[in-house]
Amino acid sequence: MTAALVPRPPGGHGLLAGKVVVVTAAAGTGIGAAIAERCLAEGAEVVLSDSHERRLDASAARLTEAYPDKVLTVVCDVTDEDSVRGLVAGATAKFGRIDVMINNAGLGGNRAVTEMTDDEWGRVLDVTLTGTFRCTRAVLGQMIAQGGGGAVVNNASVLGWRAQAGQAHYAAAKAGVMAFTRCVAMDVARHGIRVNAVAPSIAEHPYLSKVISESELAALARQEAFGRAAQPWEVATVVAFLASDYASYLTGEVISVSSRHP
């Protein structure tokens, strides 16, 4: 299959103008960084969060140059409850409120269950699933205290639906994120808070090669309808839509960002 040409990213349209958005795992060049950049392009003030302080500072420096006075950085480890509370408190202290929380933090790996240790299993679930829970719980308390309203967008994965060898821990965590999204949406609907998720298939960024071989990545990309992996910005645009008022009647949904059926 011949890969389709990659389109150019669309310009901003003010979808998030006046909103304060928090993005976890926003350092580097992956989906989180693309989400942060898209939210800024759509007019938001953005809190960049990551556990990697050096990469976080570098990302912030690049984005601040383009969007002065719109960016705050807060180092946060989503496996630590105090750190998560500090993220919410820091964002609120700077901007006065939080309108959107985007839970992008996740940890993958490639290990057959027969070779997987308890620590490997637990670490992936702690970052990917329980980290999403911690951040969601913390921000919902803030949103309710503000009088309600707001949006949470979680980053799941099509592996929550699909089977793939070596991905039992990651797939279980992402399936958990999907179920968590649906249930939390019902918990907070009465407060006017929406909770949705995106489920990307394969998005092209440098860190993927650390957990999956280049040949396997290429084979997965060829299976997509367009014959290529998504660009991180293509996931980010869907996240921005879910975070915006254009999705005002959409909650408890998981949107597949993929060019083939799960």
Buried (B, 14 or more C-beta within 10 A) or exposed (E): EEEEEBEEBEEBEEBBEEBBBBBBBBBBBBBBBBBBBBBBBBBBBBBBBBBBEEBBBBBBEEBBEEBEEBBBBBBBBBBEEEBBBBBBEBBBEEBEBBBBBBBBBBBBBBBEEEEBEEEBBEBBBBBBBBBBBBBBBBBBEBBBEBEEEBBBBBBBBBBBBBEBEBBBBBBBBBBBBBEBBBEBBEEBEEBBBBBBBBBBBBBBBEEBEEBBEEEBBEEBBEEBEBEBBBBBBBBBBBBBBBBBEEBEEBBBBBBBBBBEEE
